[in-house]
């Protein structure tokens, strides 16, 4: 008697197809979600671009301090369409972070962190992106890359007792040099695959819960399948983003680039104004706003990890800020605060910008720690009071 094992791969195949169909085709979705919900698909599109272009660039890049800058020049000048490849990688990274910030702001505005696993994984993805973007910024080995790596890694020296040991461990030497570049190159190649795994888990966790419409209500009656109604909307925004990327890389490819980074790294010459990429400027501004070095590091870390604390807020029956005027005002002010911090991070650390950054930083943390919980509790008491009065 022989055992027929042909059904095993077929069963696995059917399981995968049914799983994909459940997530991307037959997923019940509220009909009134707008284009602001398409940011998830745009983020996936940007991630695919980053993976493909990153792998192709890695084939020609040399992670050695004497050749890394020249290898970038070789890619842009000697490789067929190499300049397009590199410009696509760098500019899509900026659009990647832009979509992430819009995605996070949408979730804060509509209070859509009901699924705690989804929110936690999403913020973890954001932190992973920050690490990936930072180590990738060092790889061209230009002036700004070198000095940004020197300044940021030196921040760990403020940690009592073990700070200097951590810095030396990160450097792999007594300064930012060849071992540092090799380590950052390895991390920059590894982290996108970790990012992809987290993204898949994030999608599974998101689609395992029922979608709530922008008003926050859960309706099991008025739902539409995800395909073809919402895949068409996703395709439209994806095409629009592709047009924007194409325009940037063909007309203004260095819009988000620092001119200092087109100069080969020189440890003996310090740039006049050291700053990271634009998507790190808000955190850099918070770091500079605190005079104490250790305090600045704690403020920098807290500005990102504070997003985890939103999970401690109780979920209200009315979730969207559209129907909560006080919370709506606070969330909009948070967006303006983020823009102001990004702008301040791009200017020199001198008066009056230092004082202004300290004030805006204080408002940033006040909004998360005090105002949002206060609005939630106040509105809850008003709702309970109205319910009691109506009942009486």
Secondary structure, DSSP 4 states (H G I P E B T S, - for coil): -----HHHHHHHHHHHHHHHHHHHTS-EEETT--GGGGHHHHHHHHHHHHHHHHHHHHTT---STTTHHHHHHHHHHTSTTHHHHHHHHHHHHHHHHHHHHHHHHHHHHHT---SHHHHHHHHHHHHHHHHHHHHHHHTT-BHHHHHHHHHHHHGGGGSTTTHHHHHHHHHSSSSSSHHHHHHHHHHHHHHHHHHHHHHHHHHHHHHTSPPPPTT----SSSEEEHHHHHHHHHHHHHHHHHHHHHHHHHH-TTTT--GGGGSB--TT---SS----GGGHHHHHHHHHSSSHHHHHHHHHHHHHGGGGGGGSPPPSS-SGGG-HHHHHHHHHHHHHHHHHHHHHTS-S-TTHHHHHHHHHHHHHHIIIIIHHHHHHHHHHHHHHHHHHHH-
